Amino acid sequence: MSRSRVEGSFVATVTPFDARGEIDFGAWRMLIEHQHRHGTAAMLFMGSTGEPSLLSPEEKKRVVVETAKMRPPDMAFYYGCTGASTEQVIENVRFAAANGADGAVIAAPPYICASEADIEQFYLDVADASDLPLGIYNNPPRVKTDLHWDQLLRLFQHPNIVIHKESTARVGQIAQILAAAPDVSVMCCDSPNLGLVVPTMALGGHGTANMGGNIAPAEMAAISKPWADDGDAEAFRAQYLALLPLLHFNYSAINPVAIKSLMRACGLPVGGLRKPLRELPEDEIGKGLAILRAAGLGHRYGYDVSG
């Protein structure tokens, strides 16, 4: 691959809030350092894990400006720039580019349920409007539009499109993309319900674009390492199976309700969820803490998993 790309664990970070419900940039610096210490290759701000639809336009701009200043030199910071229209997305991407972003990730505009042909052209329009490296997020569970591999492979010919994140349950889609060997990083969601992590990595994928790394960063870094030999495959299998209960827990409620509730319970400085989202009930959080205890993650990271 000749173009800028991300390999390994690409963590979609939560957005931390303070007691007043304001974005807590001091806490975010701590979360960034936590990721950096444990092998995360890149972070995505204002992905679906970051509650972006519950942030104001002014808050979104401040997220870019403030967090870009915190980037460690060996990590990449991408920003979710999805918006309601092509013009809004282009404006978001240009703002991110002007304020220190390494790249942007965009999904189809939500709610409108646009045709796949319209969204293919949408991605081309955005890619033509800025030199910022872009990631495509094919996420039909959230936006309904579902791009076929033929459309994606055409889009990957654009020099500014450098990452693909797949969030369907179609192994065949990932296989067709990887078989074509496009000059992009091919990644998948870490949801065990979609079931893409194992086939993506086995077929030559470049990592995972995940939320599990918020609470298990080193483990997700291990799972997300591209395979070079049989040893990588064996290490992947052991780590993936060990982490599977936590991955299922993380997706037991709409993202980011479960993982943010669990992070707060074990002492990470994330604050609460913004309404109308609400935290998990205490008994459900207790199940998550038990999973962390059983996996030894409380001891490894110094989390309070006493419950």
C-alpha positions in Angstrom: 0.0 0.0 0.0 1.4 3.4 -1.0 -1.1 5.7 0.6 -1.6 6.8 4.2 -3.3 4.0 6.1 -4.0 2.7 9.6 -3.1 -0.8 10.6 -4.0 -2.4 13.9 -6.5 -1.2 16.5 -8.5 1.9 15.5 -10.5 2.8 18.6 -13.7 4.8 18.4 -13.4 6.8 21.6 -16.3 7.7 23.9 -16.8 11.4 24.6 -16.2 12.1 28.3 -18.5 14.6 30.1 -18.0 16.3 33.4 -20.5 16.6 36.3 -22.2 19.5 34.5 -22.6 17.5 31.3 -19.9 19.5 29.5 -17.1 17.9 27.4 -14.2 17.0 29.7 -11.0 17.6 27.8 -8.8 16.9 30.8 -10.4 13.5 31.1 -10.0 13.0 27.3 -6.2 13.6 27.7 -6.1 10.8 30.2 -8.1 8.5 27.9 -5.8 9.3 25.0 -2.7 8.5 27.1 -4.3 5.2 28.2 -4.8 4.2 24.6 -1.3 5.3 23.7 0.3 3.2 26.4 -1.4 0.1 25.3 -0.8 -0.1 21.6 -3.7 1.6 19.9 -2.7 2.7 16.4 -5.4 5.3 15.8 -8.4 6.9 17.5 -11.7 8.0 16.0 -13.4 11.0 17.6 -17.2 11.5 17.2 -17.8 8.1 15.8 -21.0 6.4 16.9 -19.3 5.5 20.2 -18.8 9.3 20.8 -22.5 10.3 20.9 -22.0 12.7 17.9 -25.7 13.3 17.3 -26.0 14.6 20.9 -23.2 17.2 20.4 -23.8 20.7 19.2 -22.1 22.0 16.1 -19.9 24.2 18.3 -19.0 21.3 20.5 -18.0 19.2 17.5 -15.7 21.9 16.3 -14.1 22.3 19.7 -13.6 18.5 19.9 -11.4 18.7 16.7 -9.5 21.8 17.8 -8.7 20.6 21.4 -8.1 16.9 20.9 -5.8 17.4 17.8 -3.4 19.2 20.2 -3.2 16.1 22.3 -2.2 13.6 19.6 0.9 11.5 20.3 3.3 11.6 17.4 2.9 7.9 16.6 -0.9 7.8 16.6 -3.4 9.0 14.0 -6.5 11.0 14.9 -9.5 10.7 12.7 -12.8 12.5 13.2 -16.3 11.5 12.4 -17.6 14.1 9.9 -20.9 12.6 9.0 -23.7 15.2 8.5 -27.2 15.6 7.1 -26.1 16.7 3.6 -23.2 16.6 1.2 -22.5 20.3 1.8 -22.5 19.8 5.6 -20.1 16.9 5.4 -17.7 18.8 3.1 -17.8 21.7 5.6 -17.0 19.3 8.4 -14.2 17.6 6.6 -12.6 20.9 5.6 -12.8 22.2 9.2 -11.1 19.0 10.4 -8.4 19.3 7.8 -7.7 22.9 8.8 -7.4 22.1 12.5 -5.0 19.2 12.7 -7.0 16.1 11.8 -5.1 13.2 10.2 -8.3 12.1 8.5 -12.0 11.8 8.6 -14.5 8.9 8.7 -17.9 9.4 7.1 -21.0 7.4 6.9 -24.0 8.0 4.6 -26.2 10.9 5.8 -28.6 9.4 8.4 -32.4 9.2 8.2 -32.9 10.0 4.5 -32.3 6.3 3.4 -30.6 7.4 0.2 -30.1 5.0 -2.7 -26.7 3.3 -3.0 -26.1 5.1 -6.3 -26.7 8.5 -4.6 -24.3 7.6 -1.7 -21.6 6.4 -4.1 -21.7 9.9 -5.7 -21.8 11.5 -2.2 -18.5 9.9 -1.3 -16.9 11.0 -4.5 -18.1 14.6 -4.0 -16.7 14.7 -0.5 -13.4 13.1 -1.6 -13.1 15.6 -4.4 -13.6 18.5 -2.0 -10.6 18.0 0.3 -7.2 16.3 0.3 -7.8 15.0 3.8 -7.6 11.2 4.0 -11.0 9.7 4.3 -12.5 6.5 5.6 -15.8 5.0 4.3 -18.1 3.5 7.0 -20.5 1.1 5.4 -23.0 0.9 8.3 -26.5 -0.1 7.1 -27.8 -0.9 10.6 -27.5 2.9 11.4 -28.2 4.5 8.0 -30.0 1.8 5.9 -27.9 2.5 2.8 -25.7 -0.6 2.1 -22.9 -0.3 -0.5 -22.1 -3.3 -2.6 -18.4 -4.4 -3.0 -18.5 -3.3 -6.7 -19.4 0.3 -5.6 -16.8 0.2 -2.8 -14.1 -0.9 -5.1 -14.9 1.9 -7.5 -14.7 4.4 -4.6 -11.3 3.0 -3.5 -9.8 4.1 -6.7 -10.1 7.7 -5.4 -6.7 8.8 -4.0 -8.2 10.4 -0.9 -10.1 7.3 0.3 -7.7 5.3 2.4 -9.8 3.3 4.9 -12.8 1.1 4.7 -14.9 0.0 7.7 -17.4 -2.7 7.1 -20.4 -3.2 9.5 -22.5 -5.7 7.7 -22.7 -9.4 8.5 -21.5 -10.4 5.0 -18.3 -12.3 5.0 -18.5 -12.5 1.2 -18.4 -8.7 1.0 -15.1 -8.6 2.9 -13.7 -11.5 0.9 -14.5 -9.8 -2.4 -12.9 -6.6 -1.3 -9.7 -8.2 0.0 -9.5 -10.4 -3.0 -9.3 -7.3 -5.2 -6.4 -5.9 -3.0 -7.4 -2.3 -3.1 -5.0 0.4 -1.9 -6.9 1.0 1.3 -6.9 -0.3 4.9 -9.8 -2.9 5.2 -11.2 -3.0 8.7 -14.3 -4.2 10.4 -16.5 -3.6 13.4 -15.7 -5.6 16.5 -19.3 -6.7 17.1 -19.4 -10.5 17.7 -23.0 -10.4 16.4 -21.9 -9.3 13.0 -19.1 -11.9 13.1 -16.6 -10.2 10.8 -13.5 -10.0 13.0 -12.3 -13.6 12.5 -12.8 -13.7 8.7 -11.5 -10.2 8.1 -8.3 -10.9 9.9 -7.9 -14.4 8.4 -8.4 -13.1 4.9 -5.8 -10.4 5.2 -7.6 -7.5 6.8 -5.5 -4.7 8.3 -7.2 -4.3 11.7 -10.4 -3.6 13.5 -12.3 -0.3 13.9 -13.6 -1.0 17.3 -15.1 0.3 20.5 -13.8 -2.6 22.7 -10.4 -0.9 22.9 -11.9 1.8 25.1 -11.7 -0.6 28.0 -9.4 -3.4 26.7 -6.9 -1.5 24.6 -4.0 -4.0 24.7 -6.3 -6.9 24.0 -7.9 -5.2 21.0 -4.4 -4.2 19.7 -3.5 -7.9 19.8 -6.7 -9.0 18.0 -6.3 -6.2 15.4 -2.7 -7.1 14.4 -2.5 -8.1 10.8 -1.4 -11.7 10.3 2.0 -12.4 9.0 2.5 -16.0 10.0 0.9 -18.9 11.8 2.0 -17.5 15.2 -0.1 -14.4 14.6 -3.1 -16.6 13.9 -2.6 -18.6 17.0 -2.2 -15.5 19.2 -5.3 -14.0 17.6 -7.4 -17.1 18.3 -6.4 -17.2 22.0 -7.0 -13.5 22.6 -10.2 -13.3 20.6 -11.8 -16.2 22.5 -10.7 -14.8 25.8 -12.2 -11.4 25.0 -15.4 -12.7 23.5 -17.6 -12.3 26.7 -16.6 -8.6 26.9 -17.3 -8.0 23.2 -20.8 -9.5 23.7 -21.4 -7.3 26.7 -20.3 -4.2 24.8 -23.0 -4.8 22.2 -25.7 -5.8 24.7 -27.2 -2.4 24.4 -27.1 0.3 21.7 -23.6 1.8 21.3 -22.2 3.4 23.5 -24.6 2.6 26.4 -23.0 -0.6 27.6 -19.4 0.3 27.2 -19.6 3.8 28.6 -21.7 2.5 31.6 -19.0 -0.1 32.3 -16.1 2.3 31.9 -17.7 4.7 34.4 -18.4 1.9 36.8 -14.7 0.7 36.8 -13.4 4.2 37.4 -12.4 5.6 34.0 -13.2 9.3 33.7 -16.0 9.3 31.1 -18.9 10.8 32.9 -22.5 9.9 32.0 -24.4 9.6 28.8 -26.4 12.4 27.3 -30.1 12.2 27.3 -32.2 10.5 26.0 -29.5 7.8 26.5 -29.5 6.2 29.9 -26.9 4.0 31.7 -27.4 0.3 32.1 -29.2 -0.9 35.2 -26.9 -1.8 38.1 -27.4 -5.5 37.7 -26.4 -5.4 34.1 -23.3 -3.3 35.0 -22.5 -5.9 37.6 -22.4 -8.6 34.8 -19.9 -6.4 33.0 -17.7 -6.0 36.0 -17.7 -9.8 36.5 -16.5 -10.2 33.0 -13.6 -7.8 33.6 -12.7 -9.7 36.8 -12.7 -13.0 35.1 -10.5 -11.7 32.3 -8.0 -10.2 34.7 -8.6 -6.7 33.2 -9.1 -5.1 36.6 -5.7 -6.1 37.7 -4.0 -5.4 34.4 -5.3 -1.8 34.1 -6.0 -0.9 37.7 -9.7 -0.7 37.2 -12.1 -0.9 40.2 -14.1 -4.0 39.3 -15.3 -4.8 42.9 -18.9 -3.9 42.0 
